[in-house]
Structure formats: C-alpha cells, structure tokens
Amino acid sequence: SFLQLLSNVLLWDGIVQEDTVRDLGLSKLLNRYLLLNLLNTPPGPDNIEKCNKVVACLPERWFQDLKRGSTLPELQNFCQHLLR
C-alpha cells in the first residue's frame, strides 16, 4: 500500500511544487516507510520486483541534469540498498 501511495504522490509532480513532492514522496514515504520494508524483505525476486516498482514511479525529468553516476540526495539510501 505504501508503494501505491508513493506512486500517487509522485503523480503530483508538475502540478504541485517539485520540492514538496520530493519531500513527501522520497524523504517521508520512501525513506521512512518503504525502505524499511525493502530492507526487511529477503534478497530475491520479490525484493527486486518492489525496487523496480519504486524506480518506475520516479519522474525521469528529476534525473536529466544529474551527472553520470550520481543521484538525488533523497535517493542515497535506496541506491545503497540496490547496490547490496
């Protein structure tokens, strides 16, 4: 249900101020709740599927001006999880 909520919040990108959407979606929902669930899910197909769904929710335009090999500050913990 948190993944569905994250998806719905991120749909507001472009309608509500970007900083607000990123704070609510990434800092609050992803980092506080969803990431805890992902960290407690055993490695395997289920965890990979959940991570893919999180990535699919993220607006592509947030990444257009980033340097190669970098990410949004709010996604650092999620990226560390992906690397593990």
N, C-alpha and C positions, 0 to 999 in steps of 0.2 A: 504493500500500500504506500510505503514511503517513495518507492520508485515511481508510482503513478502520480503522487503528489509532486515530486521533483519535476517530472515531465510537464505537468500542468503549470507549475510556477514558471518554468523556463519558456513556455509558450507566450508569456507576457513580454518577452524580450522584443524591443521595438515599440511597445505600447507604453510600458512603464519605464522610468529611467533605468538605464543599464546597471548602475551601481546598486540600486535597490534590488533588482532581480538577481544579480550575482551574490549579493549579501544573503538574501533569503534562500536562494536555491543552493548555492555552493557552501557558504560559510555555515549556515544554520542547518539545512536539511542534509546535505551530502556529508559534511564533516562531522556533524554532531550525531546523526542517527544512522544514515545509510552505511557509512564507512564502518561503524561498529558492527553492523550486521555482516558486512563483507569480510571483515577480519575474523569473525567467528564462524564463517562458513568454511568447511574444509576445502582445500585446493581441489579443483576438478571441474568438470563440465558445468555444474550448477553455478559455481562462482564465476566462471568465465562468461556464462550467459548473462548474469546480473551485471557484470562490468561492461559488457558490450551494450546493454540497455542504457546504462548510465552515459556512456560515451555517445550513443545515438541521440540522446536528449540535448546535448550541448550544442548551442548555436555555433556554426562554423565561423561566423564573422568575428567571434571573440578571439580567434587564433590567427587571423590574417596578418596582423602586424607583429607577431612574435618572431623572434629569431629562432632558427633551427635548433632543436634540442632543448628549447625552453618551454615553459607552460605558464599558466596563470598562477599567481601565488596561492589562490584558494584551492588549487588542484594538486599542490605538492604532496599531501598525504595520500591522495588517491593514486598519484603516479608512483609513489614508493610502494604502495600495495601491488600495483600492476607489475612492477619490476621484480617483486618477490615471487 
